[in-house]
Amino acid sequence: MMKKNSLIFSLVLILASVSWGATFAQTVTGVVTAGDVPIPGVSVVEKGTNNGVVTDFDGNYSIDLDEPDAVLVFSYVGFKTQEISVEGRGQIDVFLEDEVSQLDELVVVGYKSQKGRTISGALTSVNVDNLESRRVPEVTQALQGQVAGVNITQSTGAPGDEVEVRIRGNGTIGNNNPLYVIDGIPSREISFLNPSDIKSMTVLKDASAASIYGSRAAGGVIVIETKNGGDRKGIQANYYTGFQKVTNLPNMLNAEQYMQTVERAWDNAGYEGENPYTGDLNRTDFADVDYLDELFELGRTHSAQVTASGGNENTDYFLSGGYFGQDGPVVYDNDQYKRINFRSNVQSNVTDRFRVGANLQASYEYKDRISSSGDAPGIIRHAFLRPPIIPVKKDPSDPTYSEEDPFTDLPFYQGPDSFESSKYEYSQNPIALAFFTDDAARTFKTFGNLFAEYSFLEDKSLTFRTNFGADINFIHNKAFGVNFGDDDGGGAERDRGLGRQNRPNSLSETRGEDITLTWNNSLSYSKEFDEHSIDALVGTEYITARLSNLNASRTRFDFTEPNFRYIDFGDTEQDLWNGGLAEEWSLFSFFGTATYSFQDKYMVTANLRADASSRFAEENQWGYFPSFSTGWMVSEEEFTEDLTWLSELKLRASWGQLGNQEIPNFAYLTLYRRDADRYLISRYGNPDLKWETTTQTNVGLDFGIIDNRIYGSVDYFKKETTDILLPISLPNFVGDVSPTFLNAGEVSNSGLEFALSYRNYDNEFKYSVSGNIATLKNEVNSLHPNLPYINGRVTRTQPGEALNSYYGFIQEGIYQNEQEIADHLDGTPNPPQKPGDIKFKDLNGDGRINDNDRDFIGNPNPKLSFGLNAGFDYKGFDFSLLFQGVSGVDRYNDLKKIIDYDTRPFNFTDRVLGSWDGEGSTNSIPRVSFTDNGSSRISDIFVEDASYLRLKNIELGYSLSLQEEIGVESVRIYTSGQNLFTITDYSGLDPESTDLIDFGTYPQSLTVLFGVNITL
């Protein structure tokens, strides 16, 4: 009987549950509009679930609810997110409002989030939607042109090469890189991050905003928060592919033009005897090769990304996996970059007050290291130098031909003492260099953090957070130098008969690990009392890092197939090179910040950070970095009530100090090296070494007009860096020692930054435009008393001038005749100059051209940077573009010097066809000659204006919903173009370069991509 009653009771419960679910299950429909215009693509999600839809082209939606007490969340870019309780209704129409204010957004800053209204420092929240349309592998590339005062420069166009980031200029002679903070964990680089994983990005530009990070924030701070499951629920997939093409290549001489030019260069040199090039004019064994055309082909790019996110009201997750691969446009596929990355972000509310989470990324990077900056072996550089008369490959009938090495090297070589051997063959075959290059870097990285938060009070105003992070890198670099080329009789006795390139063959290999651990703890308090609000935080941070590596090399491998390119297969009789090292550093910090606001109109913030670094002696380890800022929300005052067009107006002012510890570890100690059975000093230490300090003052205003449709900001800053950590070379009589670090010198930067945006989302045609522009003045104020200036290869750093200013002679024209030479050089006995040579300015008027006639001839620091973004949406179509550029910047074009002005028989550009060829022919380009025409001097001839305006990115897409047809929420197809055109007067391959000297930089390519986004 008991069992029977239990069965009946269970059936009643089941029927009641079914009846309850049937009673409350319902479908809600409606239309979403803004300004009487239906909005397609609005996300409609049942809060706390994965249940969601998007509106169709007419703004309509229909959603089946899972819960009887459901809350619907309506969100769309550019509009305020709304949460609406269903409360049994079957139809809910929604009117979306523009986002209330950029000042009311929560901004991720130092160790916490803060409402933008109460921020009085100089910072910029980056529009992440603009970043997603860039289709680039590295986050910093997507930042280009987005933020006023932040200059992003891609070092070269080679796949995977570094990107330089400068926030408000170069403030020191040493390391100027910014600090990156990813989910609360600091890092010096972010190339491993997938741009699609980023939720928000904030650039902290002034000392008030960045001083909470103290010792490493002198170059500015970029704070990054990655996505979590609460941002968007569902599955998304993105794939794109495309090609790259090198454009804007100079016109090189063909074979006929080349032979005529070298014939003329011999004649102009004044050599005696018959011109040897005249007899070669009609040779039939010469080729006619365009080596630039042979070197560059179409590059290829592939990218695939899948994300899954979801959760419930207590726990959410975000998972992503991606692959990016690029094969650059240099032939033979030895300039590749590949990255595989996985991310898992999980956070959970264990209780109402206790939250835990973990963000973890694992990535693997592979990068071919090609000579992308003109450095040895100089693949691109030699493509310019190689005479067009030399064929790319040998004829199979050539006795030196082999299938393993079919490339020409020294086709006219007749022995070391023969003139024929040096008549054309000063260069290397760039196609062979590209083919035999085998130099790769591999990095496996794990980066992430575990955190826990506990709120002590019911209102969650007092919260403790502990955050542990790890940055673990395993590095493997391997380079095999294949022996190739023709025998020129050189090399060691046992290597005679081998080709001249990489003689003998060799392998160099390095394996290492670099581990950085970070643990920070903070206690925050945030509370509003009527018209008052307080937001405060105190904390500690400990960072420890250790790097170690082992390296080895061998030569003379009998077998060179890939399976034999390992250390054990090399010669063990001699040339054994092994090594290893380890280094470590640590940093311990206290920090605190407090913001007080009254009536949301008046606010003041104070920060203080104290850092102790192992890189300084015990008595100088601690550095203290304070900052203060204040703000006034003018638009909240009664006297602005009649200014109905004024939405917001906020004035800001700040002052603060930042630090820099970026010097070698233990630079304060004296180092010794072993020499046989004794130890010698290799570097003198400096126990008085202390922190480098950057002091910055900033004033600015933020404004919004016409309901914030027009929004902008203006900032003026002055940044002064003192006690610069400067390596000083000691006199030769001290011995062969490395430079000693001292605190010496001062550098200042000042400038004006302006940003303005306009958007109109009221109609079916929605559009937005934003732009930014920034000026910069860089100046060295002082150096060490015993160091009046610092000379580089083509630069001089000196008080009163910009950092690394170009220094040399100034061209005044071309000597047209002997009398002009005699008049200009009247203080020079028997001047060696000839008509057609370069005429330099005699600055001191002594009739001589010597080092006293040098002056500053260029500035590599851009005086102006700017960017312009624009986009629109209309009936499923979307379009965006980005213009970016710099102005007032110079670059030393060494490639121009060696191809058009050198005294060796390299190839030339067609510029030399207009060179001096008799009195009055030109006053700008000297005679071509195998003797010095004045071009051996460092001069302004090779310093060129590297200003440019570039259409950096353009993208056109079309979105549609296939929810009813196949259950796919949305599909977006798009095509994207990068570097579509560049306006510049720079004659090198690419004006956008980080190198002070352009030796032949791997250029950035025109890129066309095609892709698809799918959201389930």
N, C-alpha and C positions, 0 to 999 in steps of 0.2 A: 504493500500500500504506500509506504514511504517513497519507494522508487517511482511509483506511478505518479504521485503528487509532484515529485521533483521534475519529472519529464514534462508534465503539463505546465509547471511554472516556467521552465526553460523555454518552451514553445511560446508562451505568452510574452516573455521578454523579447524573443527574436521578432515576433510579429509587431511588438510595440516599437522596436528599434527601426524596423523597415518602415512602419507607418510614420515615425518621427522624421526619418530621412526624406520620405516622400513628401511630407508636409512642407519641409523647409527648402528642398531642392528647387532652384528656380533659375531662370535665365534673365539677365539684365541686358537691355539694349539702350542705345542712345546715340547722340551725335556730339562731337567735340568741335567747338568753333573758337575763333579769336577774331574780334572785330567783324562779326557777321560773316566770316569766311570759314568754311569747313577745313579742318587740319588733318591731312593724312599722315599716317606713320606714328601717331601718338601711342605710347605704351600704356596699356590698361592692365594692371596686375592685381590679383586678389592678394592683399597684404599677408605676408607670412607664409606664402605658398609658391609653388612653381607655376600656378595657373595664370595664364596671361594671354592677351591678344593685342593686336595693333589695329588702329582705325584704317578704313579703306580710303580711297581717293575722295570720297564724299564726306569723310569724317565720321562715318558710321562704325559702330562696334556692336558685338554681341558676345556675351561671356556667360558660361554656365558656372555657377558658384558651387564651391565645395562645402562652405560653412554657412550656417544660418545667420551668424552675426558678422558677416564679411565686411571688410573695408576695402574699397577700390582705390588704387593709387594711379593717378594720371600724370604722366611725365613726358616732356618734350623739350628738346634743346632750345634755349632762349626764352622759355616760359617757366613760371613758377609751378613747382610740383604740388598737386592737390591730393588730399586724402579725404574720401567721402564715404560715410557709413551708409550701407544699403538700406537697412531698417525696413525690409520687406518690400521695397519698391521694385517694380518691374522695368521702369524706364528712368534713366538718369542722364539728362543733358548737361554738358559741362562747358563753361566758358573759361578759356585759359587766359591768364594775365601775364604780361611781360614780367620777367624776373624783377623783383622789387628794387634791388639795388646791389651793385657790386660790393658796396660797403657793408651789406648785411650778410654776405656769404661767409661761411667758416673757412678760414685759411690755415693750412698746416704750416706752422712756424716752428720755433725752437722747442722741441720735445712736447709740443701740444698743439691744439687747434685754438684759434682765436677769431672772434668776429671781426670782419674787416673794418667795421665802423670804429672800433677802438684801437686800430693799428695806426701808429704815428711815425713809423719808420718807412724807408723807401724799399718797397718790394713789389713784385709783379706776379700775379697769378696767371699762368700760361693757359691759353685756350687749348685744351687737349684735343678737341675736335679738329682744330687746324693741323695738329701734329699727325693725326691719323691719315690725312690725305697725302703726306709726304712720301710714303713708300720707300723709306731708307732703313738700313739695318741698325743704325746707331741713334740713340735718343738725341744726342747733342746735335746731330745733323738736322734733325727736325726742328730744333730751336732756332735755326738760322733765320734772321729777319723778323723774329717774333717779339723780341723784347728790346726796348730802347736801352742803349748803354751796354748791351751784351753783344760782343763781336765774336761770331763763330766762323772759324776758318778751317777748311779741310786741307790738311798738310799736302796731300797729293790726291790724284784720282785713282790710285791703285786700290783694289779691293781690300778692305780691312785696315787701311792705314789710319793713323791717329787723326783726331779732330781737336783743334786747339780752341779753347774757350777762354775769353778774356772779359771779365766784368769790370767795367770802368777803367780799362787800360792796364798797362804793365806798371806795377807799383814798385817792383824791386828788380835787382840785377839777377836774382836767382829764380826760384820757382814761383810762377804767377798763376798756377792752376787753381781753380776753385775747389771747394770741398763739396762733395755730394753726400747727402744723407738719405738713405733708402729705408723706409719703414723704421726710422729712428737709429739706423746703424750707419756710421760714417764710412766713406770710401773715397779714394782718390781717382777712381775711374768707373765708368758705367757702360763700357762697350758691351758688356755681357747682357745688359737688360734688353728685353724685347719691348719695343715701343708700344705694342698692343696691350701690354700688361699694365700700363700706367694709368692710374685714376686721376691723379692731380700732380702738378708741378709748380713750385713757387721759387722764384729767384729772389734771394735776399741780397740787396745791393749795398746798403749803407751799413755803418758800424752799429747803429741801434738795432737793426733787424738781425745782423749776423753775429753780434758780440757774444750771444749766449753760447756760440761754438768756439769763442776765444782764440786759442792758440793756432788753429789751422784755418782761420776764416779770413785772412788778409786778402785773399783773392776772390772773396765772395762765397756765397753758399747757395746751392741748389737743392731744395728739399723735395723729395719724391715720395709719393704714396702709391702703392700698387693696389690693384683692384681686389675686391672681395665679393662674396656671393650676394651681398645685399644690394650691390649696384645694379645688377641686371640678371635675371634668372633665365636659364635656358642654355641652348647649345648654339654656338656660332662657328662658322668655318670661313676662312678667307684664303684665297689662292690667287697669286698673280705671277705672270711671267713676262719677259720682254727682252729687249736687246739694247746694247750700248754701241755708239759709234763716235769715234774721235773726230772732231771737226776743227775748223779754223787753223789747219796746219799751214805753215808757210810754204811758199813755192821755192823748191830747191832747183839748182841748175841741172839741166839734162847733160848728157855726155858731151855734146858739141859745145854748149856754153861753158862747161867746166874746162874743157881743153883750151878753149880760147882765153879763159881767165887765168889759168896757171901759166900759159905761154906769156901773157902780159905781165904776170907777177914776176917771172924770171927776168924779163926785160927791164922792169922797173927796179929790180934789185941791183942792177949795174954789174952783174957778173960778166966775166970775160969768157970768150969762146962762143961756140955755137949753142943756140938755145935747144936743149934736148927735147923740149916739148913740141917744138915745131915739127920735128921729124915724126912725132907720134900722132899728128892730127888725122892722118888717114889710115891708122892701123885698123885691121879688120877683126882682131881678136878682142877688141874692147866691147863691153856690154853697154847698155843704156838702162840703168836701174833706178827706180824711185824707191829708195830704201824705207821711206816713211810709209809708202803704200804697201810695201812688202811686210812691214812690221805690224801694222794694225789691221785687224779684222773686226767683225762684229762680235762684241762680247754678249754674254747671256746671263740672265738673272732668273731665279726661281725662288718663290717664297710660299710656304704653306703654314697656316696657323689654325688651330682648333682650340676652342675654349668651352668649358662647361661650368655652370655656376648654378647655385640653388641653395636650398636649406629650408628651415622653418623659423618660427619666431625666436628660437633660442640659439640655433646653430646655423651658420652658413659656410659655404665653401666656394672657392674659385680655383679651377684647374685649367692649365693651358699647356699646350705643347706646340713647338714650332720648329721649322727648318728654314734657313736662309742660305742660298748658295749663289755665288757670283763668280763667273769666269770672265776675267777682264779682257779687253780687246787686243792685248799683245798675243801674237801667234804662239801656238804649241801648248796652250793650257797650263802654263807654269806660273800663272798669276791668279790663283784662285783663292777665294775666301768662303768658308763654310761655317755655319753655326747651328747647333742643335740645342734647344733649351726646353726645360720642363719646369713648371711652377705649380706649387700647391699652397694656397692660402686658406687657412681654416681658423675660424674664431667661434667661440661659444660662450653664451651667458650661463654659467654654471648655476648661479642664483641671480636674483635681481641686482645684487651688488657686486658679484664676483664674475669677472670675465677673463678668459684665457684665449690664447691664439698662437698660431705659428705661421710664418711666411717662409717658404723655402724655395730656392731656385737652384737647379743643377744645369750646367751648360758645358758644352764642348765646342771649342773653337779650333779651326785649322786655317792657317794663313801661309800662303807662299810668300817668301820674302824676296821680292824682286828689287832691283836697284831703282827705286821709284823717284829718288831725288837727284839723280845724276851721279850718285856715288858709285864706286867700283862694284861690278864691272861696267856700269853705265850703259845699259842696253839702249835706252832712248837717246842718250847723248851720242852714242856711236852711230845711230841711224842718221843723225845729222852730219856726222864727220865723214862717213864712208864715201869715197869717190864713186860716182855713178858708173864709171867705166869698169868697175870690178863686178863680175857676176855674183849672184847669191850662191850658186852651187857650181861645183866642178863638172866638167865634161866627164862622163864615165870612161872615156879613153885616156884621161889623165892618169899617169902611173901612180900618183898619190891618192887617187880616188878610193873610197871605201864606202860601203853601205852604212857602216856605223858612223862615219864622219864624211858626208858628201859635200860639206860647205867649203867654199873658197876661203883662204886665209891670206897667204902670201903668194899670189899667182906669178909675180914677176921677180921673186927672190932669186938672187944669183950669188949669195955669199955675203958675209958681214962687211966686207970692204968694197962692195960694188955699189956704185951710185944708183944703178937700176933697182937695187933692193930698197931704196928709200925714196924713190921718186913719187910713189903713190901710196905706200903701205905703212902709214903711221897709225892707222886705226884698226879696230877689230870688227869682225863680221857680226852685226847686231842680231841677225837671224840665228846664227850659230849660238850666240850667247843666250838667246831666249830658249833655244832648243835644249841646251845642256844644263840650264839652271836647275838645281835641285837643292833648295834651301827652304825648309818649312818650320814653322813654329806651331806647337800644339799646346793648348791649355784646357785643363779640366777644372772647373770652378764650382764650388758649392757656396752659396751666399744666402743667408737667411737669419731669422731671429725667432725666439720664443718669448712671449710676454704674458704677464698676468697683471690684472688691475683689480683693486678692491676699493669700494666706496664705503667709508666709515659711517656716513650719515644717510638718513633715508632720502634726503633731497639730492644725494650724490654730489654735494658741493666739495667734499674733501676726499680726494682719491690718491691712492698710492699705486705706482706702476713700477714694475721691475721688468727689464728688457735685456735679454742676453743674445748677442749676435756673433756670428762666425763668418769669416771670409777666408775660405780655404782654396788655395790654388796649387795645382800640380802642373809643372811646366816641362815641356820636352822640345828642345830645339835641335835640329839635325840638318847638317849641310854637307853634301858630297860634291867635291870638285872633280868633275870628269876631265881627264886629259884629252885635249883635242887640238886641232890646228896643225900647221906645218912646222917642220923642224927648221929652226934658225941657227942651229949649232950651239945653242946655249945650254945652261943647266949643269948640274953636277955630272961628274964623270960617269956614274952608273946610270944616269938618265939621258945620256946622249942618244939622239935618234928619235926622241919623243917630240910630240907637238909642243908648241911654245906656250899654250894656254893650260893653266893648272898643271904645271910640270914640277914634280910628279903628282898623280892623283892623290886625293886626301879626303879624310872624313873628320869632321868636328862635331861633337855631340855634347849637349848639356842637359842634365835633368835636375830639377829643383822643386822645392816646395816653399810656399809663402803663406803663412798662416797668421791672421789677425783676429784676435778675440776682443769683444767689447761687452762691457756690462755697465748699464746705467740704471740708476734708481731715482725716482722723483716723487715728490709729494706736491700735489696741486690743490689749490683752493679757488673756487669760483662761486661768487654769490652776488645777488642783487638785493639792495636794501632801499626800497622806495626809489629815490632818484639817484642812488649811488650804486656803483658796481665795482667789485674787486676781482681781479684775476691774477693769481700769484702761483709761483712754482719754485721749489728748491730741489737740488739734486746733486748726485755725484756720478762720476763716470770713470771707469778704468779701462784702458786700452793697452794691450800687449801684443807685440808682433815679433815674429821670428822668421827669417829667410835663410835657407841653406841650399847649396847646390854642389853637384859634382860634374866635372867636365873632363873630357879626354879627346885626344885626336891621334890619328895614325895616317901614314902615307904609304904609297906604293902597294896598292891592292892588285893582286894578280887577276882577280875576277871582279868585274864591275857591275854585274847584273844586280837588280834591286835586292835579291835575297842574300847577296854577299856584302851589302853595304852596312856592315857592323864592325865594331872596333876590333874584335878578335881576328878578323880576316886581313887586317893590315900588317905591314912589315913590323917585326918586333926587334930588329937589330939596332935601329937608331930612329931618331925623330919621334921619341915617345914623349908625349905631353899629357900630363894628368894634373888635375887640380881640384880644389874644393874650398869652400868658405862658408861661413855662417855669420849672421849679424842679427841683432835684435834691438828693440827699443820699446819704451813704455811711456804712458802718459796717465797721470792721475789728476782729476779735476773736481772742483766744487763749483756749482753755478746756481744762480738765482735770478728770477725776474718777477716784476710786479707791475700791474697796470691798474690805475684807478680812473674811473670815468664818472662824471657828474652830469646827469640829465642827458646822457649820450651826446653832449655838446662839447665838453671839455675833458680831455684825457691826458694822462702823463704816464710814461713807462720808464722804469729803471732796470738795468741789467748789470750783473757782475759775474765774471767768471775768473777763477784762479786755476792755473794749470802748472803742474810740475812735470818737466820733461827730462828723460834720461839723456838727452842729447847735450845737456849743459852740465857743468860742474855743480857740485852740491850747493855751493853758496849762491848760484845763479839759476837754480832749477825753476823757481817759481816766477810766474808772470801773472800780472793782474790786469784785467781788461774790462773797464767799466763803460757804460753808455747810458745816455738819457735821451728821451724824446718827448715831445708834447704835440697835441693836436687840438684844433678848434673847428667844430662843425658849424660853420657860419650859417649854413642854410637852415639851421634849427632856431636861429634867433628871430625875434618878433619883427625886427626891421626888414626881414626878407620876405615876409608873408605876402606882400603885394607883387613880388617878382614871381608870377605864376610860371614863367618859362624856366625858372631855375629850380631844378630838382634837387641837386646836391652841390655843396661847396665846402670843402674841407682844407684847412691850412695845416701844414706839418713842419716841424723843425726837429733836428736831431744832432747829437754829437756823441762820438764814441771812439774806442780804441780796439784794435784787433792785433793778433800776433802771428808770427811766422817762425817755425822751427825747422824748415825744410833745408837741412844741411846734412852732410854725412854723419852717420852715427859716431859718437865719441870724438867729434872734431876738436874737443878741448884737450884731448890727450896727445902726447907725442908718440909717434909710431916708429917702429924699427923694422928693418928688413935684414935678412940673413945674406951675407956675402962670404961664401966659403966657410971659414971657421970663425968669422967675426960677425958682429951685428952693427949695422949702420943706421943712422937716423934717416927715415924716409919722409917724415913730415913733422914739423915742430907744432906742438899743441899750443892752445891759448886758453888757460884756465879762467880768464876774465870774460870769455865769450858769453853773451846774454841774448835775450829775446830781441828779435826785430819787431818793431811796433809800427802799426799804421793807424794814424789818427784821421778821422773823417767827419766832416761837417756837411749837413744836408738840409736844404729848405725846399718845400714843395707844396703843391696843391693838387687836389682831385676835384673834378667838377662833372656835373651831369646836367643836361639841358633837355627840355621837352620830354619829360617822363623818362629821362636817361637814355633816350634814343641816341643822343650825342653824349659821349662820355670820353673824358680825357684826363691827363695828368701832366704836370710840368715839374721838373726837379732841377735844382742846381746843386752841385756837389764840389767839394774840394777835399782831396785825399793826399796826405803827406806820410811818407814812409821814412822812418828814421832808424838809426843803428842797423843799417842794412848789413846782412850777413854776407861779407865780401871775401872771396879768396884772393890773397895777396901773394904774388910770387916774390921770393926772397932773392937777393943779389947772388950772382954766380959763385962768389967766393965762399958763400955759406955751404955750398955743396949741391949735389943732385938731389933736391928735395921737392916734394909736392907743395903747392901753395898752402899757406896757413890762413885760416879763417879769422877775420876780425870784424868787429862792429864799426863800420865806417860808411859814411855817405848818407845822402837824403835825396829822395825822388818825390816829385809832386805830380798829381793829375787833377785836372779840374774840367768841368764841362756842364752842358745843359742838355737835358733829356726831355723829349716831348712825345706823347702818345695820344692818339685821337681815334675814336671809332664812331661809326654810325650804323644803325640797323633799323629795318622796317619790316616787321612780320605781320602787318595788319591785313594784307591782301594775299591773294593766291600766289602772286609773284613776291616772294620774300627775298630780301637781299641784305647784305652787310658789307661794310668797307672799314678797314682799320689800317692805320699806318703809324710808324714811329720813326724818329730821327734823333740822333745824339751827336753832340760835338765832344771833342776831347783835345786837351792840351797837355802834353807830357814834357816834363823838364827835369833834368838832373840839377839839384841845387848844390850839392857838395859831394866830394869824395874824400878819401884819406889824405892827410897832409903830405904824405910821402908818395902819393899816387895822383898826380895832377890829371891824368886821363888814363883810359883803358883802351888800348888798340886791339881791334880785331883784324881779320884779313882785309876787309874793305870798309871797316867802320871805326869810329872813335866815340867813346862815351866820355863826355866832358861836362863840367858844370856850365849851365847856361844853355845847353842843347838837349835835345830829346835823347832817350836811351838808344844806343846802337845807331846813331846817325851815320850816314855814309860820308866818307871823308876822302878827298882826292883833288885832282886837278880839274880845271874848268876849261872846256874847249871854247876858243874864240873864233875859230874858223879853220881854213886850210891854207897853208903857204902856197901862194900862186907862182912865185918866182924867187930867184936868189936874192934880189934886192930886198924883198919883204923879209926874208930870213935875216939878212944882215941888219936891217933897221930894228927888228923886234928883239934880236939877240945881240945887241951891240956890246954887251958885257961878257959875251962868251967867245973865247978865242977859237977860231976854226970850227964853228958849229957843225955837227954831223947831219943836221936836218937837210932834207931835200924838198924841192917843190912837190907838192902833193901830200906832204906829211901834215899831221895834226898840229895846229897852232894853239898853244895853251896860253891862258892869261898870265901875264907877269904881274902878280898881285903886289909885290913890293917894289916894282919898277927898277930892279937892278940889272936888267938886261940878261938875266939868267933864268932858266927854268929848273928849279930844284925843290926840295921838300918844303922850303919856305913859301912856296906858291900854292900850297894845298889849302883847301877850305872845306867847309861842310857843304855837301852837294845833294843831300836827300834825307828824308825822314821815313823810316819803315813803319811808323805808328800812324794808323789812319786818323785823320782829323775829323772825319764825318762818317757815320754809318747810318743806314736807313733800311726800312722794309715796308712793303705794302701788300696787304691781304685783301682779297675781295671774293665774294661768293654769292650765289643765289640758288633758290629752290623754286621749282614751278611744275606742278602736276607730275610729280615723280622724278623729274629731272633735277640734277644738282650740278653745280659748276663752282670751281674754286681756282684761284691762282695766287701766286706769290712772286713778287719782285723783290730783289735784295741787292744791296751793293754797298760800296765804301767809296770815299773820296779823300783826296789829300794824302795819299800814301804812295811811297816809292819802292821800287825793287831793283836790285842789282842784277842785271841780266848777263851772267857770265857766258851763257850759251851763245848769245849774240856776239860776244867778244871772240870766242874760239872759232865760230864758223865764218864770220865775215871780216875779222881783223887779224887772224892768226898768221904767223909766218910759215906755217907748214901747209902742205898741199891737201888740206881737207876740202870737203865740198862747201859750197856757199849758198846763201839764199839769193833770190834775184835782185836783192837790194844792191849788190855789188855791181850790177850792170850800169848803175848810175854813179859809180865811183869816179874820182878825179882822173881825168885823162888829158890834161893840158890846161894851160892858164885860162881861167874863166869858166871852166866846165862845171864846177860845183864848189861850194864853200862849206860843205857839211860832211861828205863822205871821202876819206883819204884814198890815195892810190892803193891798189892791191900790190903787194910786194912780199917777197920771201925774206926781206930784211925789215927791221922794226920801223914802222911809219909813225911811231908815237903811241900806238895802241897798247904797248906793254904796260903803260902807266894806268893806274886806277884813276878813272876820270868820270865826269858826268855823262860822257857818251853812252856809258853802259847803265846809268841810273835812269830808269824810265818811270813815268807816271803809271802806277798800277791801279788807278781808280777804275771802277767798272759798275755797270748796271746789268743785272742778269735776271732773266725770266727763270727763276729757280724751279718753279713747279706749276703745273696746270693739270686739272683733273675734271673729267666730265663723266657723270654717272646717271643711271636710270634704275629706279627701284619699283618693285611691284610686289603685291601680296598674292600668295598662292595657298592661303590658309584653307579656303573651301575646296580647292581643286585637289591638292595633294598634301595638305596639312603643313605646308611650309609657311612660317610667319611672314618672311620677307626674303626677297632675292634682289641683290643690287649688282649690276654689271657696270664696269667702268673702264676707262682708258686714262692713262696718266703719262705726262711728259715731264722730263727734268732737264734743266740746262738747255732749254730750247734755243736761246740766243743770248749773246753777251755783247754789250757795247763797251769798248775799251780802246785805248791807244797803246796798250802794252803789246809789244811784238813777240813776247815769249808765248809758250804754249798755254799758260793759264795764269791770269793775274791774281787768282785766289790761291795764295801759297803762304805757308808759315815760315819758309826759309828766308834768311837774310840774303842769300845768294841763290839765284836760279841757275843750277848747273844743267838743267834739262829735266824738268819736273814731269812726272807722269800726269797727263792732263785729265781733267774731269770730262766725262763723256756726255753727249746727248743721249738721253735714255727715253725709250717708249715702252710702256707697260700695258698689259691687258689683264683684268682681274675680275673676280666674282666674290661677293659676300653672301653667305646663306645663314639665315637665322631660323632656328627651329623652335 
